[in-house]
Amino acid sequence: MIAELYGKPQQQGAEVLSDGGAKANVRMTRLQQLLTVDWKYNLIMGGLAWSGHIGTLTAGADVGLIVGGGAGTTPDSDQPEMILGVDAGYFLIPMECKVTCDVDIDADADFGSIVLFADRTKAPPTSVTGTPGIITPNNQLDGGGAFPGRWFGGITTDLDDPVMDELLDYEYVAGATDATGGLGLAAKLKMDYQPQFPVLLKGPCSLVVSFGGTAAVNGMIRMVVAAVPVSWFES
């Protein structure tokens, strides 16, 4: 007796079964390989992951950094450096957040900080004031569909206050003088959030990034998220 295993090429548009359901064919790639990818690459292959950034690079010039909200001297969540989210009907999944900042620490107790948090109850507003303001994220499957939510950056007018329902990451650096009054610190302010296991945020919801410090903090941000229909996790 010869056993045969049948597969069905389905890199995108994966079928969503009910709990306890069964399927005759296993899922495989278009190259006839058994599809055994991790959760992140599964979302990317399905065209369900997006990246957005803030900060610029002009040919022949230096990078263009953004000043933190609240004039850069506080991580002001009313004027965040980045906010994105979805309305009801989707789960938002943070996959990565990379932030690199220039921070001026030249005295004892000078500081800089970055905070990344989730608002579990509120989607981003429909419009903001700022530069660049609207961010158009890139589908991580080049040529894939548009992000099914809203994404903004460099906000300069207060929003309806995002609420920190869940802290995802926080980075802090401060200056300290030694016994002779010398400042013994080479300041480095970075965030590299790559969760081992993700939080699944049910829309309406938002992700917020803010940074600031004693003196104005400037930086760049790259965020990667997935957005999937609620049917993936709920009947």
HELIX and SHEET records of a PDB file:
HELIX    1   1 TRP A   39  MET A   45  1                                   7    
HELIX    2   2 GLY A   70  GLY A   72  5                                   3    
HELIX    3   3 VAL A  230  TRP A  232  5                                   3    
SHEET    1   A 2 GLY A   7  PRO A   9  0                                        
SHEET    2   A 2 VAL A  26  MET A  28  1                                        
SHEET    1   B 4 ILE A  66  VAL A  67  0                                        
SHEET    2   B 4 ASN A 218  PRO A 229 -1                                        
SHEET    3   B 4 ALA A  49  ILE A  54 -1                                        
SHEET    4   B 4 ASN A 138  ASN A 139 -1                                        
SHEET    1   C 2 THR A  56  LEU A  57  0                                        
SHEET    2   C 2 VAL A  63  GLY A  64 -1                                        
SHEET    1   D 4 ILE A  66  VAL A  67  0                                        
SHEET    2   D 4 ASN A 218  PRO A 229 -1                                        
SHEET    3   D 4 TYR A  90  ASP A 102 -1                                        
SHEET    4   D 4 LEU A 189  TYR A 193 -1                                        
SHEET    1   E 4 ILE A  66  VAL A  67  0                                        
SHEET    2   E 4 ASN A 218  PRO A 229 -1                                        
SHEET    3   E 4 TYR A  90  ASP A 102 -1                                        
SHEET    4   E 4 LEU A 201  LYS A 202 -1                                        
SHEET    1   F 6 GLY A 130  ILE A 134  0                                        
SHEET    2   F 6 ARG A 150  ILE A 155 -1                                        
SHEET    3   F 6 MET A  82  VAL A  86 -1                                        
SHEET    4   F 6 CYS A 205  GLY A 213 -1                                        
SHEET    5   F 6 PHE A 111  ASP A 119 -1                                        
SHEET    6   F 6 GLU A 166  ALA A 174 -1                                        
END                                                                             
